[in-house]
Amino acid sequence: MGEQPIYSTRAHVFQIDPNTKKNWLPTSKHAVTVSYFYDSTRNVYRIISLDGTKAIINSTISPNMTFTKTSQKFGQWADSRANTVYGLGFSTEHHLTKFAEKFAEYKEAARLAKEKSQEKSEMAKSPSQESPGGELSSPLTPVTPPMENINGTDEICDTTPNSDSLPGPAQNALAFAHSPTMTKHWEAELEALKGNNAKLTAALLESTANVKQWKQQLAAYQEEAERLHKRVTELECQSNQTPAIKSQKTELNQTIEELENALRDKEEEMEKLKEELENMNDLMEQKDTLTQKLEETELRSRVLEEQLSGAEQRLEDNQEEQENFRKSLRTLLELLDGKIFELTELRDTLARLIEEAS
């Protein structure tokens, strides 16, 4: 196998929300195995994680990547190729620190590998840019810019004619000096070179016209190759199960059972809390109703107090009027008694006068 796991750990996997770019979306229901893989054929390092048969992480480490610790148990890195940000939640800070150290180590290894690849590419390019013997290439020979191969490697398609077929200036002078009859031969060679130059120029123009189409085809091939590579990686990861992974799987199943039991307990607690919350909501509604009734009662009480105060005031006024009326009656009664007494004395006087007159 060209790709083998070199370090594994367990973590909860998240991806950034593509819409908000702020919230984290869990891509695994529980902690899964996250592994560093080294591809010896391509000399690249990758981070791969599977949730069952689904690859939830397939990230190739590049020198410009950075793993950032955002908390004691959480870290993240951005993958421009996948156009996402991955996040990992670990059970302990030690596991997070170990994962970050491995990330830095393999990132440095990827950087060194890239530099070596660039050096090899430059060494491969340098012989094709100069003519043998340190001479400059013929001005009649068009220099075609290097073009990437369709398979995405850094090999160069050299379309420069071999300068060994062209005689050097000293040899031309010597041939002209000893054999003037060679002039026609060299003129024929020159015409042939001009014809080749015209053909190469036409081919260059045709190639330039087809560059856009080739780039589109290359992008489609790269997308298809990436998709096939992901599928191969999934199949390789499925086929690379070892007894250690099986034991981890057994431990994982036990952990899953424990987590499921804990989840059931939490669900029961949640149901109880929901019931209590509903009861609290009922009590709050009853409280609001009683508060409203109390306010209405207090309002009616204030109205009744005002009415009672008015009635008491009217009662006091009535009592005062009755007292004044009684006083008036007593005064009238006294006047009436005086008049009656006077009438009685007048009667008695009239009676005496009548007796005396008889």
Number of C-alpha atoms within 10 A of each C-alpha: 8 11 19 16 17 11 13 15 16 19 23 19 26 20 22 19 14 13 7 8 11 9 12 16 14 15 17 17 9 15 19 18 18 23 20 23 20 20 14 12 9 10 14 20 24 21 18 22 25 18 17 10 11 10 16 19 20 16 20 20 22 20 15 12 15 16 17 13 16 10 11 14 17 20 19 20 18 19 17 13 9 12 9 16 17 22 25 21 20 21 14 12 14 12 17 22 17 11 23 18 13 14 21 16 11 21 23 16 18 21 16 13 16 16 12 12 14 13 12 13 15 12 11 14 17 9 11 18 14 13 16 13 8 8 10 11 18 12 8 12 18 17 18 15 13 14 12 14 12 15 11 11 9 18 16 15 14 15 14 16 18 13 17 10 7 13 10 11 9 9 10 14 11 10 15 14 11 9 10 10 11 14 13 10 11 15 11 12 13 13 12 12 15 14 12 16 17 15 12 19 16 12 13 17 12 11 14 12 11 11 13 11 12 14 13 11 13 17 14 12 15 15 12 12 13 12 12 12 12 15 14 12 16 19 12 15 18 12 9 12 11 9 8 9 13 11 11 13 14 12 12 17 12 12 14 15 12 12 13 12 12 12 13 12 12 12 12 12 12 12 12 12 12 12 12 12 12 12 12 12 12 12 12 12 12 12 12 12 12 12 12 12 12 12 12 12 12 12 12 12 12 12 12 12 12 12 12 12 12 12 12 12 12 12 12 12 12 12 12 12 12 12 12 12 12 12 12 12 12 12 12 12 12 12 12 12 12 12 12 12 12 12 12 12 12 12 12 12 12 12 12 12 11 10 9 8 7 6
